[in-house]
Amino acid sequence: MGISQSVATWLRNLGHDAVHLNDEKLFKLPDNLILEKAIEENRIIVTTDMDFGQLLALNKHLLASIIQFRTSSFTSSDIRNNLELFFERFSNESDEKFIVTFEDTRIRYRKLPFK
């Protein structure tokens, strides 16, 4: 959500099973159904939309990993640079469910479920 399709293409070129909602003509899918789809398909949501963290906080039985961007720039190159940083720092923890928030001056990593 809010991420360029070129980022999904870049992820696929790196060997990840990345899907952009536009690839499946689901660009108007409501957040709660995106969350359900991610859980069902065991995917990580990469988004600029902060609503997904709130959905997880309100529904503690839902567990999906989310990488969210709360930055001043959402260019494809900035997103790719941050995702590279994610792979470097958190690749050992990607088996667990988590929320990673990229901000301009920090990165926050939180395991799920929220306590």
C-alpha positions in Angstrom: 0.0 0.0 0.0 1.5 3.3 -1.1 4.6 1.5 -2.4 5.6 1.6 -6.0 5.2 -1.6 -8.1 8.9 -1.2 -9.0 9.7 -2.1 -5.3 7.8 -5.3 -5.7 9.7 -6.0 -8.9 13.0 -5.3 -7.2 12.1 -7.7 -4.4 11.2 -10.4 -6.9 14.5 -9.8 -8.6 16.2 -10.4 -5.3 14.4 -13.8 -5.0 11.5 -12.8 -2.7 7.9 -13.9 -3.4 6.6 -10.3 -3.6 3.2 -9.3 -4.9 1.9 -5.8 -5.3 -1.9 -5.4 -4.9 -2.0 -3.8 -8.4 -0.6 -7.1 -9.8 -3.8 -8.8 -8.7 -6.1 -5.9 -9.5 -6.8 -5.5 -5.7 -5.7 -1.8 -5.3 -9.1 -0.9 -3.8 -9.1 -3.8 -1.3 -10.0 -2.5 2.3 -7.2 -2.7 4.9 -8.9 -5.4 6.9 -9.1 -7.7 3.8 -5.5 -6.9 2.9 -4.5 -7.9 6.5 -6.5 -11.2 6.1 -4.9 -11.9 2.8 -1.4 -11.3 4.2 -2.2 -13.7 7.1 -3.7 -16.3 4.8 -0.7 -16.2 2.3 1.9 -15.7 5.1 3.1 -12.4 3.6 4.7 -9.3 5.0 2.8 -6.1 4.4 5.0 -3.3 3.1 3.1 0.0 3.4 3.0 3.7 4.0 -0.4 3.3 5.6 -0.2 3.4 9.4 -3.7 1.8 9.8 -2.3 -1.8 9.8 -0.5 -1.4 13.1 -3.8 -0.1 14.6 -5.7 -3.0 13.2 -3.3 -5.4 14.8 -3.4 -3.6 18.1 -7.2 -3.7 18.2 -7.3 -7.4 17.1 -4.7 -9.2 19.1 -5.6 -12.5 17.6 -4.5 -11.3 14.1 -0.8 -11.7 13.5 0.9 -10.4 10.3 4.3 -8.9 9.8 4.3 -5.3 8.7 7.0 -3.0 7.5 5.6 0.5 7.6 7.2 3.8 6.4 6.6 7.0 8.4 9.2 9.0 6.5 9.2 12.3 4.7 10.2 10.6 1.4 8.4 7.6 -0.2 10.5 7.4 -3.4 11.2 3.9 -4.7 14.9 4.3 -4.0 14.4 5.4 -0.4 12.0 2.5 0.2 14.6 0.1 -1.4 17.4 1.5 0.8 15.3 1.1 3.9 14.4 -2.5 2.9 18.0 -3.3 2.4 18.6 -2.0 5.9 15.8 -4.2 7.2 17.4 -7.3 5.6 20.7 -6.4 7.1 19.4 -5.8 10.6 16.4 -8.0 11.0 16.8 -11.0 8.7 17.5 -13.3 11.6 14.1 -12.4 13.2 11.9 -12.6 10.1 10.5 -16.0 11.2 8.6 -14.2 14.0 5.7 -11.8 13.4 6.7 -8.2 13.8 6.1 -4.5 13.0 9.0 -2.5 11.8 8.5 1.3 11.5 10.9 3.3 9.5 11.0 7.0 10.5 13.4 9.7 9.3 15.6 9.4 12.3 15.0 5.9 13.7 13.8 2.4 13.1 11.5 0.7 15.6 11.1 -3.1 15.7 8.3 -4.7 17.7 7.5 -8.4 18.0 3.9 -9.5 17.9 1.6 -10.0 19.5 1.6 -6.7 21.4 1.7 -7.2 25.1 
